[in-house]
């Protein structure tokens, strides 16, 4: 694609430039590829660097680009679908689960989580940490809270800590008959730990997805997942995901 002249375009220059850049991303660049520096891009499209920055910032907000510390501006992968309102209900860790286990520890959860679980506010629960990856990059971090009463047969002998302990907790949890689950989604800002795990700055916009799993007439587990808002989209059962390129897929 050659140099594009924008002087006669009636809409804001940066907005038209965003459209031109978006087309270039689809046709000339691969996922993860690093863009040329601002000076080169500004010269190519015949705009001021301030105009270019506005266009790049808009594309980053839309999830088309990612600015990675120590790397530069790269082409973002297609957004990961976060399913809400789906009829499919399963325990965490079943076959087809996209999450990777990180660790597991016994700890006292936040008061709001303890209240939702029906445990005492000073009672320790199993906290399983997991991450969700896309194109080699972490797009979500999860804390799964499991009361000790939900996994009474868990033994610390074979799997005292780490991913092995996390697998044991999930295995015991899946022995319960899942009676249902509900899910709530809200916009939030990344806490320091989540920001580090997701390669974001603290305070960056995130999607907070809280899921309660019900068994034996009570809340048997509660998940709090933090998704990067720039890499994820909400999907609904039977809906359609529209990806960045020409491809359209059913969710």
Secondary structure, DSSP 4 states (H G I P E B T S, - for coil): ------TT-SS-HHHHHHHHHHHHHHHH--TTPBPPPHHHHHHHHT--HHHHHHHHHHHHHTTSEEEETTTEEEEPPPPEEEEES-S----TTSTT--EEEEEEEEEEPPHHHHHHHT--TT-EEEEEEEEEEETTEEEEEEEEEE-GGGGTT--TTT--SHHHHHHHHHHHHTTSPP-EEEEEEEEEE--HHHHHHTT--TT-EEEEEEEEEEETTEEEEEEEEEEETTTEEEEETT-EEE-SSS-EEE-
